[in-house]
Amino acid sequence: MSNEISYLKYEDLTDMLKVILYSSQSMLGVIPMLYHIKHNNRDILFIQTGTVGAVTVHYMVENKPAMKFIQLKRLTGDYSFVDSIGTDTQSIYVPVLKLEKSSFDFPF
């Protein structure tokens, strides 16, 4: 059985982070992880959603984040890069995970 992989490229980080907001409000409450990887000499930020057999990769070409987390406001969708998890209960603190290698072959 082969995996079906769809790639969605975003122009703006704000739009890609809406995927995390939407997922966090679903019945399952699953929050996708945000990954950073260097691919073909480009910095890529991406989120993986879906299950085995049907995976969607949401990505964008973006400079390497200087901070370790994104503070994402649940009500407004506003975000900022921060060094640590804070105490704002109205925010989701999303770690930016730095990958060394991935099996995804980004389409560019």
C-alpha positions in Angstrom: 0.0 0.0 0.0 1.5 3.3 -1.0 1.0 6.6 0.8 -0.8 9.4 -1.0 1.0 12.7 -0.2 -0.5 16.1 -1.1 1.6 19.2 -0.8 0.0 22.6 -0.1 2.4 25.6 -0.4 1.5 28.8 1.5 2.5 32.3 0.8 2.1 33.5 4.4 2.8 31.9 7.8 -0.4 33.3 9.2 -2.4 31.2 6.8 -0.4 28.1 7.5 -0.9 28.6 11.3 -4.6 28.6 10.8 -4.3 24.8 10.1 -3.0 24.5 13.7 -5.8 26.6 15.1 -8.4 24.7 13.2 -7.0 21.3 14.3 -6.8 22.4 17.9 -10.5 23.2 17.9 -11.5 19.8 16.3 -13.2 17.1 18.4 -9.9 15.2 18.6 -8.0 18.3 19.7 -4.9 17.2 17.9 -2.3 19.9 17.4 0.0 19.3 14.4 3.7 19.9 15.1 5.6 22.6 13.2 8.8 21.4 11.6 11.8 23.3 10.2 14.2 21.6 7.8 16.9 22.7 5.3 15.9 21.2 1.9 17.7 22.0 -1.4 19.5 24.9 0.4 16.2 26.5 1.4 14.6 26.8 4.9 11.2 25.1 5.0 8.6 25.3 7.7 5.9 22.6 7.4 3.0 20.8 9.2 1.9 17.3 8.5 -1.8 16.4 8.7 -3.7 13.3 7.9 -3.2 9.6 8.6 -1.4 6.6 7.1 -2.4 6.3 3.5 -3.4 10.0 3.0 -1.0 12.6 4.2 -1.1 16.4 3.6 2.1 18.5 4.0 1.4 22.2 4.5 4.6 24.1 3.9 6.3 27.4 3.0 9.7 28.6 2.3 10.7 30.8 5.2 13.8 32.0 6.9 15.0 29.8 9.8 13.1 30.9 13.0 15.3 32.5 15.6 13.1 31.4 18.5 12.1 27.9 19.7 8.3 28.4 19.9 5.4 30.2 18.2 2.9 31.8 20.6 -0.4 31.5 18.7 -3.4 33.3 20.0 -6.5 31.1 19.9 -9.0 33.9 19.5 -7.3 36.2 17.0 -4.8 34.0 15.2 -2.0 36.5 15.9 1.3 35.0 16.5 4.8 35.8 17.7 8.1 33.9 18.0 9.1 33.3 21.6 11.9 31.5 23.4 9.8 29.5 25.9 6.3 28.4 26.8 4.5 31.2 28.5 1.5 31.4 30.8 -1.1 32.9 28.5 -4.0 30.5 28.7 -5.6 32.0 25.5 -2.5 30.9 23.5 -1.2 27.7 22.0 2.6 27.4 22.3 3.8 25.5 19.2 7.4 24.2 19.3 9.4 24.7 16.1 11.1 21.3 15.7 14.3 21.3 13.8 14.7 18.2 11.6 17.9 16.9 10.2 16.3 14.7 7.6 12.8 13.9 6.2 11.4 11.5 3.7 9.3 14.2 2.1 10.4 15.4 -1.3 9.1 19.0 -1.4 7.9 19.9 -5.0 10.4 22.6 -6.0 
